[in-house]
Every structure is written in C-alpha cells, then in structure tokens.
Amino acid sequence: APAAGGGRFCGRPPPPLQHVSPLQRRAEPAAKPPSRGGGGGALIKAEVPLEANTTYSWSQTDEEINLLVRIPPDMARRDIRVEIKPLLLRMVARGHVLLAGSLDKPVVAGEATWTYEPGEVHVMLPKETGGPVFSRLFPSEEKLSPAL
C-alpha cells in the first residue's frame, strides 16, 4: 500500500500529501553537513539548504516519490529547468529558483522524470532498490510522525 508523505498507518490513514508553506522559503544550513551513507562508494555531500519560493506537495509509494510543484499559470514548459541528482533537486524558472535543496535520502536520478502542465510541474523520483520510507523530502522539513 502506498505511504503518503512518509506517514505510516496507525489506526487511520495519513493525509495523502505533505504540504509545505510558501513561507518556509529558506532553511538555515546545518551546522555540520551530514555524511550520506557508509563506505564503499556511498554518496557524501554537503547539505544544500532548502530554498522554496513556491508551494509544493509530495507523496510516496514503495518505489518512488511523487512531487507536485506549483508554478505561475502563464509559465511555459520552455521556461522550466529541472536538475535531479541522487541527493539534490533544483527547479528554476526564468532564471529564478522555484525549489532547490538537498534531498533527505538518495534517489535514482538517471530514472527520474518530470512533466509540465499549466500551473504545475510533476516530478517522479525513483527510490533506490529497497529504498526506505521517506519521513521528509528535504532535511529541513519537519519529520512526519505516524497518524494517531
């Protein structure tokens, strides 16, 4: 069964999407950048602080993260640039950052896709094989707790 936004079923199902306020625009960088993973080719990156200049929501299944980013309705697909790396997401429109920051857990960037619809961009981020449940998409988001 799909888990929404990292929530777990505990009596009643969690809400379908994690909503983030546009007021949460920039998070403070971590005092010490966290290492990502253990040895043997693991990804180790300095955390890029979250910059969210629009609203977004996300949900997840066992295999992927589905992200919905709101954009101005007059914005065309050609205005949007999306960069996806294993631990980074960056979306820019007309030279302005809409959403950018380190991801909380790695994704399979080479298989990620995004689609445009007037007023929104949908991003599909595949999880690594046997990927964990995300309790948050970006490290600076508040961790989701199980529904009570």
Disulfide bonds with the S-S distance in Angstrom:
none
